[in-house]
Structures are given as C-alpha cells and as structure tokens.
C-alpha cells in the first residue's frame, strides 16, 4: 500500500462511524479505530524502516538483530536468546541469523557449553551496517518527527500498558497484567 494516499477523508474514522451505525453507540468502535490506527502506523513505520535499512543491505528485522548483538556482552548471543529478545519464533531468529551470516554481518560459532547450539557473533562489517542504519533512522526520527517529545513519551506510556497487559514483561511494580 502506498504511504501517501492523500484520501479526502480518514478511512479509519469513517469505519468507526459505520461501526457505530451498524452496531450502536454501545459498540466497541473506539477500541476498533484505535487498534486499526495502531496497525496502520505500524505498516507506515515498517515500510519506512525497511527502506532505510535496505540502503545498507538490511531489513529492519535484521537490523534489530544486529543492534541486539551489539548491545550484548561480547557481541554474541545464542539463537534462543535472540528469538526471546526479538520476541519472534526460534525458526525466525535462525532465519535472520542465517541471512546475516550469508551477508558477512554475523558469524555462527559453536556454543562451547552445548555443541549442538550456536552463537551469532556480530562482525565488523555488521557493526558498520548497524551504525549506518542507526544514523539514518535517527535522522528520520524513527518516523515520528511529527510528534513532539512529550507526545512520543505519552504514546510510549500508553502502548506500554498494552504490552504489560499482554504479559510481555513485568512492570516495575511487579504487575504482570
């Protein structure tokens, strides 16, 4: 879907109106339009992030894996830990690492503690691609430059509540949901 549609109306707001007309004022139109808006923004951001990362031979998912490795002690993590931290299926993590290895951005090394397992280790080439992508994402303000700092913080806080309720992590007060 093109990024710049230039529609003469907000199709999500219109869907909300139609939702209320069909199912009444007590229907769940507000959460529906909010969730749909989040999904549309996610599409826009991923499209922009993939385009930026693509200039450096990456997808955004592979960029995230490189950042994760760069943040880790020693620049290496097991496949299982990568999948856990990226919140993706282990098969997806393995696929990401295989593609990064094929590009020379990571090396796969045997885990000395478990010869059946492997570590992904970021290479200097991988670090360079990750740093260049990071600079471009920061220059683009991660696609959220139209929001002020306070708005970004408020949005993060609101969405964090959804993630806590989903059980992604336990918040500071020890609450899981």
C-alpha positions in Angstrom: 0.0 0.0 0.0 1.4 3.4 -0.9 2.5 5.6 2.0 1.0 8.8 0.8 -2.6 8.1 -0.1 -4.0 11.7 0.0 -7.5 10.5 0.6 -10.1 13.2 1.1 -11.2 11.6 4.4 -9.9 9.5 7.2 -11.0 5.9 6.3 -10.4 4.7 9.9 -12.6 7.4 11.4 -15.2 6.6 8.7 -15.0 2.9 9.6 -15.7 4.0 13.2 -18.8 5.9 12.1 -20.1 2.9 10.1 -19.3 0.6 13.0 -21.4 2.7 15.4 -24.2 2.9 12.8 -24.2 -0.9 12.4 -23.7 -2.0 16.0 -24.9 1.0 18.0 -23.4 3.6 20.3 -22.5 1.0 22.9 -20.4 -1.0 20.5 -16.6 -1.1 20.7 -16.0 1.5 18.0 -13.4 3.4 20.0 -11.0 0.4 20.6 -11.6 -0.7 17.0 -10.5 2.6 15.5 -7.6 2.9 17.9 -6.3 -0.7 17.2 -6.8 -0.1 13.4 -4.8 3.2 13.7 -2.0 1.4 15.5 -1.8 -1.2 12.8 -1.8 1.4 10.1 1.0 3.3 11.8 2.9 0.0 12.2 2.6 -0.5 8.4 3.9 3.0 7.8 6.8 2.7 10.2 7.9 -0.8 8.9 7.8 0.4 5.3 10.0 3.4 6.2 12.3 1.4 8.4 12.8 -1.3 5.8 13.5 1.3 3.2 16.2 2.9 5.4 17.7 -0.4 6.4 17.6 -1.5 2.8 20.1 1.2 1.8 22.6 -0.7 4.0 21.7 -4.2 2.8 19.4 -5.0 5.7 15.7 -5.4 6.6 14.5 -3.8 9.8 14.3 -7.3 11.4 17.9 -8.0 10.6 18.9 -4.5 11.8 17.2 -5.3 15.1 19.2 -8.5 15.5 22.5 -6.6 14.8 21.5 -4.0 17.4 20.8 -6.7 19.9 24.1 -8.4 19.2 25.9 -5.0 19.5 24.3 -4.4 22.9 25.2 -7.8 24.2 28.3 -8.6 26.2 31.0 -9.8 23.7 28.7 -9.1 20.7 27.3 -12.6 20.7 24.1 -14.4 21.7 22.6 -17.8 21.3 19.8 -18.4 18.8 17.3 -19.0 21.6 18.2 -15.7 23.3 18.0 -13.8 20.0 14.5 -15.2 19.4 13.4 -14.4 23.0 14.7 -10.8 22.9 13.3 -10.1 19.5 10.0 -11.8 20.5 10.0 -14.0 17.5 9.7 -17.7 16.9 13.1 -19.6 17.2 12.8 -20.5 13.5 12.5 -16.8 12.6 15.6 -16.0 14.7 17.6 -18.7 13.0 16.5 -17.5 9.5 17.5 -13.9 10.4 20.9 -15.1 11.6 21.4 -17.3 8.5 20.7 -14.3 6.2 23.1 -12.0 8.3 25.8 -14.7 8.1 25.4 -15.0 4.3 26.0 -11.3 4.1 29.0 -11.4 6.4 27.3 -9.3 9.1 27.5 -12.1 11.7 29.4 -15.4 12.1 27.9 -18.5 13.6 30.1 -20.2 16.1 29.6 -23.4 18.1 28.5 -22.9 21.7 31.3 -24.5 23.7 28.9 -25.3 26.5 26.5 -27.1 24.2 28.0 -28.4 21.0 24.5 -28.7 19.5 23.9 -25.0 19.8 25.4 -21.9 18.1 26.1 -18.3 18.9 25.7 -15.5 16.5 28.6 -13.1 16.7 28.5 -9.6 15.1 31.3 -8.9 12.7 33.0 -5.5 12.0 31.0 -5.4 8.7 27.8 -6.0 10.7 28.7 -3.3 13.1 29.3 -0.8 10.3 26.0 -1.6 8.7 24.2 -1.3 12.0 25.8 2.0 12.8 25.0 3.5 9.4 21.4 2.3 9.6 21.1 3.7 13.1 22.3 7.1 12.0 19.7 7.1 9.2 16.9 6.0 11.5 17.8 8.8 14.0 18.0 11.4 11.2 14.4 10.2 10.2 13.4 10.5 13.9 12.2 6.9 13.6 9.3 8.1 11.5 7.8 10.0 14.5 9.2 13.5 14.0 5.7 14.9 13.5 5.1 14.2 17.2 6.8 16.3 19.9 8.9 14.7 22.7 6.0 14.8 25.2 3.7 13.2 22.7 6.2 10.5 22.0 6.6 9.8 25.7 2.8 9.7 26.2 2.3 7.4 23.3 5.0 5.1 24.6 3.4 5.0 28.0 0.0 4.2 26.6 1.3 1.4 24.4 3.5 0.1 27.2 0.3 -0.6 29.2 -1.0 -2.8 26.4 2.3 -4.7 26.3 2.3 -5.2 30.1 -1.3 -6.5 30.0 -0.3 -8.9 27.2 2.4 -10.3 29.5 5.4 -9.2 27.5 7.1 -8.3 30.8 6.5 -7.5 34.4 6.4 -3.8 35.1 8.3 -2.1 37.9 5.5 -2.6 40.4 5.7 -6.3 39.9 2.4 -6.5 38.0 2.2 -9.0 35.1 -1.1 -7.8 33.8 
